[in-house]
Amino acid sequence: MRLISRLSDSERSELKKGVIEVTARHMNRTALGIVDAILQLYPSATFEELKEILPDTLNPSAPKNYKSLFKPYTESLYGVIQSGDLRKAYADADLDIGSSHFIGEGEVFHTIDGKEVLVSKSWESKDTETGSHDLQNLIDHVAQFGVRVVSFEGKSQSFTKGGYDLKITNPVIQKKITETKKKIEKSKKKIEEYKKN
């Protein structure tokens, strides 16, 4: 993956030990914190790259009728994140997107290519389709990208207000990864200057 290709073998080993820790209350806020941590660690990620890091297969099905745009009601996977383009599909179906995705202030993110990122709110301890624990699948998966979840509370409080905190635990690796964004921005400026001349 381009986002970690600049790391040496020893730095990749350090990455897997954790670079950012997420401490959260409630399952859905834990997921929101994980996406925030990924975007802080990989600020140069495009939406496509973010979908590679957070594949829809981690949270495949939607358990409630208000998310009838997703499995098991359709063939579309619910996923961890969706593009802001989803807002139109919800409006067309006369559904409330705020009931299934975070849309509040400070809860919506953007990738470097300008795509709006909506994080899924619903996380089942026993997925409707697979029977597995969706959030635990996400937690286990993102560890390879340097994100560690140090605590979260269980499903009984999953849809009440909660929060999360992020803590950089390996600033050396974090700096190495995030430097990529600065290089991309410099390259874009050079390309723009070249086009003007």
C-alpha positions in Angstrom: 0.0 0.0 0.0 1.3 3.4 -1.0 0.6 4.9 2.4 3.1 2.7 4.2 5.5 1.9 1.4 8.1 4.4 2.6 8.5 2.5 5.9 11.4 0.2 6.5 10.8 -3.4 7.7 11.6 -2.3 11.3 9.3 0.7 11.0 6.5 -1.6 9.8 7.1 -3.8 12.8 6.8 -0.7 15.0 3.6 0.3 13.2 2.0 -3.0 14.1 2.7 -2.3 17.8 0.6 0.8 17.6 1.0 4.5 16.7 -2.4 5.9 17.9 -4.5 4.6 20.7 -8.2 5.0 20.8 -10.0 5.1 24.1 -13.8 5.2 23.7 -17.1 4.9 25.3 -19.8 2.9 23.4 -19.4 0.8 20.3 -20.4 3.3 17.6 -18.2 6.0 19.1 -15.3 3.6 19.1 -15.8 3.1 15.4 -15.9 6.9 14.9 -12.7 7.2 16.9 -11.0 4.5 14.8 -11.8 6.3 11.5 -10.6 9.6 13.0 -7.3 7.9 14.1 -6.8 6.3 10.6 -7.3 9.7 8.9 -5.0 11.4 11.4 -2.3 8.8 10.7 -2.9 8.7 7.0 -3.9 12.2 6.0 -2.9 11.7 2.4 -5.4 8.8 1.9 -7.8 9.1 -1.0 -11.3 7.8 -0.5 -10.4 4.7 -2.4 -7.4 4.1 -0.2 -9.5 4.6 2.9 -11.9 2.0 1.6 -9.0 -0.4 1.2 -7.9 0.2 4.8 -11.6 0.0 6.0 -13.3 -2.5 3.7 -17.1 -2.9 3.8 -16.7 -6.6 4.6 -15.8 -5.7 8.2 -19.4 -4.6 8.9 -21.4 -6.2 6.1 -25.1 -6.0 7.0 -27.5 -3.5 8.4 -29.8 -4.8 11.2 -32.5 -2.3 11.1 -35.1 -1.3 8.6 -34.0 2.3 8.4 -30.9 1.1 6.7 -32.8 -0.8 4.0 -30.4 0.4 1.4 -27.9 -2.2 2.6 -27.7 -6.0 3.2 -29.8 -8.0 4.0 -32.3 -5.7 2.2 -30.2 -5.2 -0.9 -26.8 -6.5 -2.1 -24.9 -3.4 -0.9 -22.6 -3.9 2.1 -23.2 -1.5 5.0 -19.5 -1.1 5.7 -17.4 1.0 8.0 -17.5 4.2 5.9 -19.5 5.5 3.0 -19.1 8.4 0.7 -21.2 11.5 1.2 -22.9 10.6 -2.0 -25.0 8.3 0.1 -27.0 11.4 1.3 -28.8 11.5 -2.1 -29.8 7.8 -1.9 -31.2 8.3 1.6 -33.1 11.4 0.5 -34.5 9.6 -2.5 -35.6 6.7 -0.3 -37.1 9.2 2.3 -34.8 7.7 5.0 -33.0 9.6 7.8 -29.2 9.2 7.2 -28.6 10.4 10.7 -30.1 7.3 12.1 -27.4 5.1 10.5 -24.4 7.3 9.9 -22.7 10.0 11.9 -23.5 13.4 10.4 -23.1 15.8 13.3 -20.5 18.6 13.7 -17.0 17.0 14.1 -18.3 13.6 13.1 -17.9 13.9 9.3 -14.4 13.6 7.7 -12.9 14.4 4.3 -10.2 12.6 2.4 -7.4 14.3 0.6 -9.3 14.0 -2.7 -12.2 16.0 -1.2 -14.6 13.1 -0.6 -16.9 13.4 2.3 -16.6 10.4 4.7 -19.6 9.2 6.7 -19.0 6.7 9.4 -21.5 3.9 10.1 -23.3 4.1 13.5 -24.5 0.5 13.8 -22.2 -2.1 15.1 -23.6 -5.5 16.1 -22.1 -7.9 18.6 -23.5 -10.6 16.4 -23.8 -9.5 12.8 -27.1 -10.1 11.0 -25.3 -11.8 8.1 -22.0 -13.3 9.5 -22.8 -13.8 13.1 -19.4 -12.3 14.1 -18.7 -9.2 16.3 -18.4 -6.3 13.8 -16.6 -3.9 16.1 -14.1 -6.5 17.2 -13.4 -7.4 13.6 -12.7 -3.7 13.0 -10.5 -3.4 16.0 -8.5 -6.5 15.1 -8.2 -5.3 11.5 -6.9 -1.7 12.1 -4.1 -2.9 14.4 -2.0 -3.7 11.3 -2.3 0.0 10.3 -1.0 1.3 13.7 -4.4 1.9 15.4 -4.9 0.3 18.8 -8.2 0.4 20.8 -7.3 0.3 24.4 -10.9 0.2 25.8 -14.5 0.4 24.8 -17.7 -0.3 26.6 -20.1 -3.1 25.5 -23.2 -3.2 23.4 -25.7 -2.3 26.1 -24.9 1.3 25.8 -23.9 1.3 22.1 -26.4 3.9 20.9 -26.2 6.4 23.7 -24.0 9.5 23.7 -20.4 8.7 24.2 -17.0 10.0 23.1 -13.5 8.9 22.3 -9.9 10.1 22.9 -6.9 9.6 20.7 -3.3 9.5 21.9 -0.2 9.3 19.8 2.0 6.5 21.2 4.7 6.4 18.6 5.4 10.0 17.3 8.4 8.9 15.3 6.4 6.5 13.1 3.5 8.9 13.0 5.7 11.7 11.7 7.2 9.4 9.1 3.8 8.4 7.8 2.2 11.8 7.8 5.2 13.4 6.0 3.7 11.8 2.8 0.9 14.4 2.8 3.4 17.3 2.8 5.3 15.8 -0.1 2.0 15.3 -2.1 1.0 18.9 -1.4 4.4 20.1 -2.6 4.1 18.0 -5.8 0.6 19.3 -6.5 1.9 22.9 -6.2 4.8 22.2 -8.5 2.4 20.6 -11.1 0.1 23.7 -10.8 3.0 26.1 -11.3 4.2 24.0 -14.3 0.8 24.2 -15.9 0.7 28.0 -15.5 3.9 28.4 -17.3 
